[in-house]
């Protein structure tokens, strides 16, 4: 039970509770065939995220979520730096 709590905590660390990304990571965990060893949950989660979300993110973005965000930023009528500043303010 503690291992599940640790994994969910790591999921929320990576996603900050963003619903789509949280669901995506949970699905990746369910589909994973690798074993999560006790006290290695953080490392396991980092590898899962690196391999399935960060590395080659364009080809692994299914359904197209991150690409949609990128396109909205780049195609916005606002200047990209102003839009990113707005995102930074919202984040804080």
C-alpha distances in whole Angstrom, upper triangle without the diagonal:
4,5,5,6,9,10,11,12,14,16,17,19,20,21,22,21,24,23,25,23,19,20,22,19,16,19,19,16,16,19,18,19,18,15,13,13,11,13,15,13,16,18,17,17,20,21,20,22,25,26,25,26,28,30,33,31,35,34,30,31,30,31,33,31,32,35,36,35,37,40,40,40,43,45,45,48,47,47,44,44,45,42,39,41,40,36,36,37,35,32,33
4,5,5,6,9,10,10,12,14,15,16,19,20,20,20,23,23,24,23,19,20,22,19,17,20,20,16,17,20,19,20,18,15,12,12,9,10,12,10,13,16,15,15,18,20,19,21,23,25,24,25,27,29,32,31,34,34,30,30,30,31,33,31,31,35,36,34,36,40,39,39,42,44,44,47,46,46,43,42,43,40,38,39,38,34,34,35,33,30,31
4,5,5,6,9,10,11,12,14,15,17,18,19,19,22,22,23,20,17,18,19,16,14,17,16,13,14,17,15,16,14,11,8,9,7,8,9,7,10,13,12,12,15,16,16,18,20,21,21,22,24,26,29,27,31,31,27,27,27,28,31,29,29,32,34,32,34,37,37,37,40,42,42,46,44,44,41,41,41,39,36,37,37,33,33,34,32,29,30
4,5,5,6,8,10,10,12,14,15,16,17,16,19,19,20,18,15,15,17,14,11,14,14,11,12,15,14,16,15,12,10,11,10,11,12,9,12,14,13,12,15,17,15,17,20,21,20,21,23,25,28,26,29,29,25,26,25,26,28,26,27,30,31,30,32,35,35,35,38,40,40,43,42,43,39,39,40,37,35,36,35,32,31,33,30,27,29
4,6,5,6,9,10,11,12,14,15,15,15,18,18,20,18,14,16,17,14,13,16,16,13,15,18,17,19,18,16,12,14,12,12,13,10,12,15,14,13,16,18,17,18,21,22,21,22,23,26,29,27,30,30,27,26,26,27,29,27,27,30,31,30,32,35,35,35,37,40,39,43,41,41,38,38,38,36,33,34,33,30,29,30,28,25,26
4,6,5,6,9,10,10,13,14,15,15,18,19,20,17,14,16,17,14,13,16,16,13,15,18,17,18,16,14,11,11,10,9,10,7,8,11,11,10,13,15,14,15,18,20,19,20,21,24,27,25,28,29,25,25,26,27,28,26,26,29,30,29,31,34,34,33,36,39,38,42,40,40,37,36,37,34,32,33,32,29,28,29,27,24,25
4,5,5,6,9,10,11,12,14,14,16,16,17,15,12,13,14,10,9,13,12,9,12,14,13,15,14,12,9,11,10,10,10,6,7,10,9,7,11,13,11,12,15,17,16,16,18,21,23,22,25,25,22,22,22,23,25,23,23,26,27,26,28,31,31,31,34,36,36,40,38,38,35,35,36,33,30,32,31,27,27,29,27,24,25
4,5,5,6,9,10,10,11,10,13,13,15,13,9,11,13,10,8,12,12,10,12,15,15,17,16,15,12,15,14,14,13,10,10,13,12,10,13,15,13,13,17,18,17,17,19,22,24,22,25,26,22,21,22,22,24,21,22,25,26,25,27,30,30,30,32,34,34,38,36,37,33,33,34,31,29,30,29,25,25,27,24,21,23
4,5,5,6,9,10,10,10,13,14,16,14,11,14,15,12,11,15,15,13,16,18,18,20,19,17,14,16,14,13,13,10,9,13,13,10,12,15,14,14,17,19,18,18,19,22,25,23,26,27,23,23,23,24,25,22,22,26,27,25,27,30,30,29,32,34,34,37,35,36,32,32,32,30,27,28,27,24,23,25,23,19,21
4,5,5,6,9,10,11,13,14,15,12,10,13,13,10,11,14,13,11,15,17,16,18,16,16,13,14,14,12,11,8,6,10,10,7,9,12,11,10,13,16,15,15,16,18,21,20,23,24,21,20,21,22,23,21,20,24,25,23,25,28,28,27,30,33,32,36,34,34,31,30,31,28,26,27,27,23,22,24,22,19,20
4,5,5,6,8,8,10,11,12,9,7,9,10,7,7,11,11,10,12,15,14,17,16,16,14,16,16,15,14,10,9,12,11,8,10,12,10,9,13,15,13,12,14,17,20,18,21,22,18,17,18,19,20,17,17,21,22,20,22,25,25,25,28,30,30,33,32,32,29,29,30,27,24,26,25,21,21,23,21,18,20
4,5,5,5,5,8,10,12,9,7,10,12,9,10,14,14,13,16,18,18,21,20,20,17,19,19,17,16,13,12,15,14,11,12,15,14,12,15,18,16,15,16,20,22,19,22,24,20,19,20,20,21,18,18,21,22,20,22,25,25,24,27,29,29,32,30,31,28,27,28,25,23,24,23,19,19,21,18,15,17
4,6,5,8,10,13,14,11,10,13,14,11,13,16,15,15,18,20,19,22,21,20,17,19,18,16,15,12,10,13,13,10,11,14,13,11,14,17,16,14,15,18,21,19,22,24,21,20,21,22,22,19,18,22,22,20,22,25,25,24,27,29,29,32,30,30,27,26,27,24,21,22,22,18,18,19,18,14,16
4,6,8,9,12,12,9,8,12,11,9,11,14,13,13,17,18,17,20,19,20,17,19,19,18,16,13,10,12,13,9,9,12,11,8,11,14,13,11,11,15,17,15,18,20,17,16,18,18,19,16,14,18,19,17,18,22,22,21,24,26,26,30,28,28,24,24,25,22,20,21,21,17,17,19,17,14,16
4,5,5,8,9,6,6,9,10,8,11,13,13,14,17,18,18,22,21,22,19,22,22,21,19,16,14,16,16,12,12,15,13,10,13,16,14,11,13,16,18,15,18,20,17,15,16,16,17,13,13,16,17,15,17,20,20,19,22,24,24,27,26,26,23,23,24,21,18,20,19,15,16,18,15,12,15
4,6,9,11,9,8,12,13,12,13,16,17,17,19,21,21,25,24,24,22,24,23,22,21,17,15,18,18,14,15,18,16,14,16,19,18,15,16,20,22,19,21,23,20,18,20,20,19,16,15,19,19,16,19,22,21,20,23,25,25,28,26,26,23,23,23,20,18,19,18,14,14,16,13,10,12
4,6,9,8,6,10,11,11,12,15,16,16,18,20,21,24,24,24,22,24,24,23,22,18,17,20,19,15,17,19,17,15,18,20,18,16,18,21,23,20,22,24,21,18,19,18,19,15,16,19,19,17,20,22,21,21,24,26,25,28,27,28,25,25,25,22,20,21,19,16,17,18,15,12,15
4,6,6,6,9,10,11,12,14,15,16,18,20,21,25,25,25,23,26,26,25,24,20,19,21,20,17,17,20,17,15,18,20,17,14,16,20,21,17,19,21,18,16,16,15,15,12,12,16,15,13,16,19,18,18,21,23,22,25,24,25,22,23,22,19,18,19,18,14,15,17,13,12,15
4,6,5,6,9,10,11,12,14,15,16,18,20,24,24,25,23,26,27,26,25,21,20,22,21,17,19,21,18,16,19,20,17,15,18,21,22,18,20,21,18,15,15,14,15,12,13,17,16,14,18,20,19,20,23,24,23,27,26,27,25,26,25,22,21,22,20,17,19,20,17,15,18
4,5,5,6,9,10,11,12,14,15,16,18,22,23,24,23,26,27,27,25,21,21,22,21,17,18,19,16,14,17,18,15,13,15,18,19,15,16,18,15,12,11,10,11,8,10,13,13,12,15,17,17,18,21,22,22,25,25,26,23,25,25,21,20,23,21,17,20,21,18,17,20
4,5,5,6,8,10,10,12,14,15,16,20,20,22,20,23,24,24,22,18,17,19,17,14,14,16,13,11,14,15,12,10,12,15,16,13,15,16,13,11,11,11,12,9,10,13,13,12,15,17,17,18,21,22,23,26,25,26,23,24,25,21,20,22,21,17,18,21,18,16,19
4,5,5,6,9,10,11,12,14,15,19,19,20,18,21,22,22,20,16,16,18,16,13,14,16,13,11,15,16,13,12,15,18,19,16,18,19,16,14,14,14,15,12,13,17,17,16,19,21,21,22,24,26,26,29,29,29,26,27,27,24,22,24,23,19,20,22,19,17,20
4,6,5,6,9,10,10,12,14,18,19,20,19,22,23,23,22,18,18,20,17,14,16,17,14,13,16,17,13,13,16,19,20,17,18,19,15,13,12,12,14,12,14,17,17,17,20,22,22,23,25,27,27,30,30,31,28,29,30,26,25,27,25,22,23,25,22,20,23
4,5,5,6,9,10,11,12,16,17,19,18,21,23,23,21,17,17,18,16,13,14,15,11,10,13,13,10,9,13,15,16,13,15,15,11,10,9,9,12,10,12,15,15,15,18,20,20,22,24,25,26,30,29,30,27,28,29,25,24,26,25,22,23,25,23,21,24
4,5,5,6,9,10,10,14,14,16,14,18,19,19,17,14,13,15,12,9,11,12,8,8,11,12,9,9,12,14,16,14,16,16,13,12,12,13,15,13,14,17,18,18,19,22,23,23,26,27,28,32,31,31,28,29,30,27,25,27,26,22,23,26,23,21,23
4,5,5,6,9,10,13,14,15,14,17,18,19,17,14,14,16,13,11,13,14,11,11,15,15,12,12,16,18,19,17,20,19,15,15,14,15,17,16,17,20,21,21,23,25,26,26,29,30,31,34,34,34,31,32,33,30,28,30,29,25,26,28,25,23,26
4,5,5,6,9,12,14,15,15,19,20,22,19,16,17,18,15,13,15,15,11,12,15,14,11,12,16,17,18,16,18,17,14,13,12,12,15,15,16,19,20,20,22,25,25,27,29,30,31,35,34,35,32,33,34,30,29,31,30,27,28,30,27,25,28
4,5,5,6,10,11,13,13,17,19,20,17,14,15,15,12,10,12,12,8,9,12,11,8,10,13,14,16,14,16,15,12,12,12,13,16,15,16,19,20,20,22,24,25,26,28,30,31,35,35,35,31,33,34,30,28,31,31,27,28,30,28,25,28
4,5,5,8,9,10,10,13,15,17,14,11,13,13,10,9,12,11,8,10,13,12,10,12,15,17,18,17,20,19,15,16,15,17,19,18,19,22,23,23,25,28,28,29,31,33,34,38,37,37,34,35,36,33,31,33,32,28,29,31,29,26,29
4,6,8,10,11,12,15,17,19,17,14,16,17,13,12,16,15,11,13,16,15,13,15,18,20,21,20,22,20,17,17,16,17,20,20,21,24,25,25,27,29,30,31,33,35,36,39,39,40,36,37,38,35,33,36,35,31,32,34,31,29,32
4,6,9,11,13,17,19,21,19,16,18,18,14,13,16,14,11,13,16,13,11,14,17,18,19,18,20,18,15,16,14,16,19,19,20,22,24,25,26,28,30,31,32,34,35,39,39,39,36,37,39,35,33,36,35,32,33,35,33,30,33
4,6,8,10,13,16,18,15,14,15,15,11,11,13,11,9,12,14,11,10,13,16,17,18,18,20,18,15,17,16,18,21,21,21,24,26,26,27,29,31,32,33,35,36,40,40,40,36,38,39,36,34,36,36,32,33,35,33,30,33
4,7,9,13,16,18,16,15,17,16,12,13,16,13,11,15,16,14,13,17,19,19,20,21,23,21,18,20,19,21,24,24,25,27,29,30,31,33,35,35,37,39,40,44,44,43,40,41,42,39,37,40,40,36,36,39,37,34,37
4,7,9,13,15,12,12,14,13,9,11,13,11,10,13,15,13,13,16,18,18,20,21,24,22,19,21,21,23,25,25,25,28,30,30,31,33,35,35,37,39,40,44,44,43,40,40,42,39,37,39,39,35,35,38,36,33,35
4,6,10,12,10,10,13,12,9,11,14,12,11,15,17,15,16,19,21,21,23,23,27,25,22,24,24,26,28,28,28,30,32,32,33,36,37,37,39,41,43,46,46,45,41,42,43,41,38,40,40,36,36,39,37,34,36
4,7,9,7,6,10,9,6,9,12,11,11,14,16,15,16,18,20,21,23,23,27,26,22,24,24,26,28,27,27,30,32,31,32,35,36,36,38,41,41,45,44,44,40,40,42,39,36,38,38,34,34,36,34,31,33
4,6,5,7,10,10,8,11,13,13,14,17,18,18,19,21,22,23,26,26,30,29,26,27,28,29,31,30,30,33,35,34,35,38,39,39,41,43,44,48,47,46,42,42,44,41,38,40,40,36,36,38,36,33,34
4,5,7,10,11,10,12,15,15,16,18,20,21,22,23,24,25,29,28,32,31,28,29,30,31,33,32,31,35,36,35,36,40,40,40,42,45,45,49,47,47,43,43,44,42,39,40,40,36,36,38,36,32,33
4,6,8,9,10,12,13,14,16,18,19,20,21,23,23,25,28,28,31,31,28,29,30,32,33,31,31,34,36,34,35,39,39,39,41,43,44,47,45,45,41,41,42,40,37,38,38,34,33,35,34,30,31
4,6,5,6,9,10,11,12,14,15,17,18,19,20,21,24,24,28,28,25,26,27,29,30,29,28,31,33,32,32,36,37,36,38,41,41,45,43,42,39,38,40,38,34,36,36,33,32,34,33,29,30
4,6,5,6,9,10,10,12,14,15,16,17,18,20,23,22,26,26,23,24,25,26,27,26,25,28,30,29,30,33,34,33,35,38,39,42,41,40,36,36,37,35,32,33,34,30,29,31,30,26,27
4,5,5,6,9,10,11,12,14,15,16,16,18,21,21,24,25,22,23,24,25,26,24,23,26,28,27,28,31,32,31,33,36,36,39,38,37,33,33,34,32,29,30,31,27,26,28,27,23,25
4,5,5,6,9,10,10,12,14,15,15,16,20,20,23,23,21,22,24,26,26,25,23,26,29,27,28,31,32,31,33,36,37,40,39,38,34,33,35,33,30,31,32,29,27,30,29,25,27
4,6,5,6,9,10,11,12,14,14,15,19,18,22,22,19,20,21,23,25,23,22,25,28,27,27,31,32,31,33,36,37,40,39,38,34,34,36,34,31,33,33,29,29,31,30,26,28
4,5,5,6,8,10,10,11,12,14,17,16,20,20,17,18,19,21,22,20,19,22,24,23,24,27,28,28,30,33,33,37,36,35,31,31,33,30,27,29,29,26,25,28,26,23,25
4,5,5,6,8,10,10,10,12,15,15,18,19,16,17,19,21,22,20,18,21,24,22,23,26,27,26,28,31,32,35,34,33,29,29,31,29,25,27,28,24,24,27,25,22,24
4,5,5,6,8,10,10,10,14,14,18,17,15,17,18,21,21,21,19,22,24,23,23,27,28,28,29,32,33,37,35,34,31,31,33,31,28,30,30,27,26,29,28,25,27
4,6,5,6,8,9,10,13,13,16,16,13,14,15,18,19,18,17,20,22,22,22,25,27,26,28,30,32,35,35,34,30,31,33,30,27,29,30,26,26,29,27,24,27
4,6,5,5,6,8,11,10,14,14,11,12,14,16,17,15,14,17,19,18,19,22,23,23,24,27,28,32,31,30,26,27,29,26,23,26,26,22,22,25,24,21,23
4,6,6,5,6,9,9,13,13,11,13,15,18,18,17,15,17,20,19,19,22,24,23,24,27,28,32,31,30,26,27,29,26,23,26,27,23,23,26,25,22,25
4,6,6,5,8,9,12,12,9,12,14,17,17,17,15,17,20,20,20,23,25,25,25,28,30,33,33,32,28,29,31,29,26,29,29,26,26,29,28,25,28
4,6,7,8,8,11,10,7,9,10,13,14,14,13,15,18,18,18,21,23,23,24,26,28,32,31,31,27,28,30,27,25,28,28,24,25,28,27,24,27
4,6,8,5,9,10,7,7,10,12,12,11,10,12,15,14,15,17,19,19,20,23,24,28,28,27,23,24,26,23,21,24,24,21,22,25,23,21,24
4,6,5,9,10,9,9,13,15,14,13,10,12,15,15,14,17,19,18,19,22,24,27,27,26,22,23,25,22,20,23,23,20,20,24,23,20,23
4,5,9,9,8,10,14,16,15,15,13,14,17,17,16,19,21,21,21,24,26,29,29,27,24,25,27,25,22,25,26,23,24,27,26,24,27
4,6,6,6,9,12,14,13,14,12,12,16,16,15,17,20,20,19,22,24,28,28,27,23,24,27,25,22,26,27,24,25,28,27,25,28
4,6,5,6,9,12,10,10,8,9,12,13,12,14,17,17,17,19,21,25,25,24,21,22,25,22,20,23,24,21,22,25,24,22,25
4,6,5,9,11,9,10,8,7,11,12,10,12,15,15,15,17,20,23,24,23,20,22,24,21,20,24,24,21,23,26,25,24,27
4,6,8,10,10,12,11,10,13,15,14,15,18,19,19,20,23,27,27,27,24,26,28,25,24,27,28,25,26,30,28,27,30
4,6,9,9,10,10,10,13,15,14,16,19,20,20,22,24,28,28,28,24,26,28,25,24,27,27,24,25,29,27,25,28
4,6,5,6,6,7,10,11,11,13,15,17,17,19,21,24,25,25,22,24,26,22,21,24,24,21,23,26,24,23,26
3,5,7,9,9,11,13,14,15,17,19,20,21,23,26,27,27,25,27,28,25,24,27,26,23,25,28,26,24,28
4,6,9,9,10,12,14,14,16,18,19,20,21,25,26,27,24,27,27,24,23,27,26,22,25,27,25,24,28
4,6,6,6,9,10,11,12,15,16,16,18,21,22,23,21,23,24,21,20,24,23,20,23,25,23,22,26
4,5,5,6,9,10,11,13,14,15,16,20,21,21,19,21,22,18,17,21,20,17,19,22,19,19,22
4,5,5,6,9,10,11,12,14,15,19,19,19,16,18,19,16,15,18,18,15,17,20,18,17,21
4,5,5,6,9,10,10,12,14,18,18,18,15,18,19,16,16,19,19,16,19,22,20,20,23
4,5,5,6,9,10,10,12,15,16,17,15,18,18,15,15,19,18,15,18,21,19,19,23
4,5,5,6,9,10,11,14,14,15,12,15,15,12,12,15,14,12,15,17,15,15,19
4,5,5,6,8,10,14,14,14,11,13,15,12,11,15,15,13,15,18,17,17,20
4,5,5,6,8,12,13,13,11,14,15,12,13,17,16,15,18,20,19,20,23
4,6,5,6,9,10,12,10,13,13,10,11,15,14,12,16,18,17,17,21
4,6,5,9,8,9,6,9,10,7,8,11,11,10,13,15,15,16,19
4,6,9,9,8,6,10,11,9,10,14,14,13,16,18,18,19,22
4,7,8,9,8,12,13,11,13,16,15,15,18,20,20,21,24
4,5,7,7,11,10,8,11,13,13,13,16,18,17,19,22
4,6,9,11,10,9,13,14,14,15,18,19,19,21,23
4,6,8,7,6,10,11,10,12,15,16,16,18,20
4,6,5,6,9,10,11,13,14,16,17,19,20
4,5,5,6,8,10,11,12,14,15,16,18
4,5,5,6,9,10,10,12,14,15,17
4,5,5,6,9,10,11,12,14,15
4,5,5,6,9,10,11,12,14
4,5,5,6,9,10,10,12
4,5,5,6,9,10,11
4,5,5,6,9,10
4,5,5,6,9
4,5,5,6
4,5,5
4,5
4
